[in-house]
Amino acid sequence: MARADNGVVFPPDDLEGLLDLARFMEQHTEPGMLLGPDGERIPLPVEVYGVLVNVVQAMREGKAISVLPQTQRLTTQEAADFLESAGPRS
């Protein structure tokens, strides 16, 4: 997973697994469970599931992702730097 210094995550180069996940999420619209490596399960809150759906959809479209708290404020220079680093990868 490629990640820039500012927390931006780019979609994987191989989108096959992401496409499988996107198809799964299209067929299952209700939140499910998060399964830990030890078998522990915890339900995903609907809000978290909604964010996950949006992240998967954007990455499926080849877009970079950054999830920020709504209260985070950026200066105009920080916003410009963020947008520049989140632009298309070469």
C-alpha positions as a Markdown table, in Angstrom:
| # | Residue | x | y | z |
|---|---|---|---|---|
| 1 | Met | 0.0 | 0.0 | 0.0 |
| 2 | Ala | 1.6 | 3.3 | -1.1 |
| 3 | Arg | 1.2 | 6.0 | 1.4 |
| 4 | Ala | 2.4 | 9.6 | 1.2 |
| 5 | Asp | 3.9 | 11.5 | 4.2 |
| 6 | Asn | 0.6 | 13.4 | 4.7 |
| 7 | Gly | -1.5 | 10.3 | 5.3 |
| 8 | Val | -2.8 | 9.9 | 1.7 |
| 9 | Val | -3.2 | 6.3 | 0.7 |
| 10 | Phe | -3.1 | 5.4 | -3.0 |
| 11 | Pro | -5.0 | 2.4 | -4.5 |
| 12 | Pro | -3.0 | -0.8 | -4.9 |
| 13 | Asp | -1.3 | -1.4 | -8.2 |
| 14 | Asp | -3.2 | -4.7 | -8.5 |
| 15 | Leu | -6.9 | -3.8 | -8.2 |
| 16 | Glu | -8.2 | -7.4 | -8.3 |
| 17 | Gly | -8.6 | -7.8 | -4.5 |
| 18 | Leu | -10.1 | -4.3 | -4.3 |
| 19 | Leu | -12.6 | -5.2 | -7.1 |
| 20 | Asp | -13.6 | -8.3 | -5.2 |
| 21 | Leu | -14.2 | -6.3 | -2.1 |
| 22 | Ala | -16.2 | -3.7 | -4.0 |
| 23 | Arg | -18.4 | -6.3 | -5.5 |
| 24 | Phe | -18.9 | -7.9 | -2.1 |
| 25 | Met | -19.9 | -4.6 | -0.6 |
| 26 | Glu | -22.3 | -3.9 | -3.4 |
| 27 | Gln | -24.1 | -7.2 | -2.7 |
| 28 | His | -24.1 | -6.7 | 1.1 |
| 29 | Thr | -25.4 | -3.3 | 2.0 |
| 30 | Glu | -25.7 | -3.9 | 5.8 |
| 31 | Pro | -22.6 | -3.5 | 8.0 |
| 32 | Gly | -21.0 | -6.8 | 9.0 |
| 33 | Met | -18.4 | -7.8 | 11.5 |
| 34 | Leu | -14.7 | -7.2 | 11.8 |
| 35 | Leu | -12.8 | -10.4 | 12.3 |
| 36 | Gly | -9.5 | -10.3 | 14.1 |
| 37 | Pro | -6.6 | -12.6 | 13.5 |
| 38 | Asp | -7.5 | -14.5 | 16.7 |
| 39 | Gly | -11.1 | -15.0 | 15.6 |
| 40 | Glu | -12.5 | -12.3 | 17.8 |
| 41 | Arg | -15.5 | -10.6 | 16.1 |
| 42 | Ile | -16.9 | -7.1 | 16.6 |
| 43 | Pro | -19.8 | -5.5 | 14.7 |
| 44 | Leu | -18.9 | -2.6 | 12.4 |
| 45 | Pro | -21.0 | 0.5 | 13.3 |
| 46 | Val | -23.0 | 1.7 | 10.4 |
| 47 | Glu | -21.0 | 5.0 | 10.3 |
| 48 | Val | -17.7 | 3.1 | 10.0 |
| 49 | Tyr | -19.2 | 0.8 | 7.3 |
| 50 | Gly | -20.3 | 3.9 | 5.3 |
| 51 | Val | -16.8 | 5.3 | 5.4 |
| 52 | Leu | -15.4 | 2.0 | 4.3 |
| 53 | Val | -17.8 | 1.8 | 1.4 |
| 54 | Asn | -16.7 | 5.3 | 0.3 |
| 55 | Val | -13.0 | 4.5 | 0.6 |
| 56 | Val | -13.4 | 1.2 | -1.4 |
| 57 | Gln | -15.4 | 3.0 | -4.1 |
| 58 | Ala | -12.9 | 5.8 | -4.5 |
| 59 | Met | -9.9 | 3.5 | -4.6 |
| 60 | Arg | -11.7 | 1.3 | -7.1 |
| 61 | Glu | -11.9 | 4.4 | -9.3 |
| 62 | Gly | -8.1 | 4.9 | -8.9 |
| 63 | Lys | -8.4 | 7.8 | -6.5 |
| 64 | Ala | -6.1 | 8.4 | -3.5 |
| 65 | Ile | -7.7 | 8.4 | -0.1 |
| 66 | Ser | -7.2 | 10.5 | 3.0 |
| 67 | Val | -9.6 | 10.4 | 6.0 |
| 68 | Leu | -9.3 | 13.4 | 8.2 |
| 69 | Pro | -11.3 | 14.6 | 11.2 |
| 70 | Gln | -13.9 | 17.2 | 10.4 |
| 71 | Thr | -12.3 | 19.5 | 12.9 |
| 72 | Gln | -8.9 | 19.5 | 11.3 |
| 73 | Arg | -8.0 | 22.8 | 9.8 |
| 74 | Leu | -5.4 | 23.5 | 7.2 |
| 75 | Thr | -3.7 | 26.7 | 6.2 |
| 76 | Thr | -4.0 | 27.5 | 2.5 |
| 77 | Gln | -0.4 | 26.4 | 2.0 |
| 78 | Glu | -1.1 | 23.1 | 3.8 |
| 79 | Ala | -4.2 | 22.6 | 1.6 |
| 80 | Ala | -2.2 | 23.3 | -1.6 |
| 81 | Asp | 0.6 | 20.9 | -0.5 |
| 82 | Phe | -2.0 | 18.2 | 0.3 |
| 83 | Leu | -3.8 | 18.6 | -3.0 |
| 84 | Glu | -0.4 | 18.5 | -4.9 |
| 85 | Ser | 0.7 | 15.3 | -3.1 |
| 86 | Ala | -2.8 | 13.7 | -3.6 |
| 87 | Gly | -2.8 | 14.3 | -7.3 |
| 88 | Pro | -2.3 | 11.7 | -9.9 |
| 89 | Arg | 0.6 | 9.4 | -9.5 |
| 90 | Ser | 3.2 | 9.4 | -12.3 |
